[in-house]
Amino acid sequence: MAKTIFEEMGGTYTQVGDYLLPDLKLPEEEQQPIGVWGQRHRRYLKEHRRASYATLLTSGKLNSYLADIDRQAEEMFLRLVKQMAEAEGITETLKATDSMEWVGRMNNIRNKAMEIVNSELIYRV
């Protein structure tokens, strides 16, 4: 019996009942921790960009891609919060004198920064 292309490339089969099933497995990938930004992007890819998700998953690059997106998003978020706080004049002095005002204004800034990161990095491919 002639070898199939799969067998010529080093593939093997396992017999299950009357059937020969190819022994397929995903390439090994270094596991890196993925934060909240990376998890949001993974969910977006899975639901809205299925082809990109499948390509990254089967090539063994999904985890490193998501870890990189997570790192970029976190850096962008922190940079935006710092820049917006400086632009609006929110200082440690305000924090010491009127903490409730400081908390409210910082929450607004964090929400704005989160929307920017989501629209420019997480929910866009």
Secondary structure, 3 states (H helix, E strand, C coil): CCCCHHHHCCCCEEEECCEEEECCCCCCCCCCCCCHHHHHHHHHHHHHCHHHHHHHHHHCCHHHHHHHHHHHHHHHHHHHHHHHHHHCCCCHHHHHHCHHHHHHHHHHHHHHHHHHHHHHHHCCC
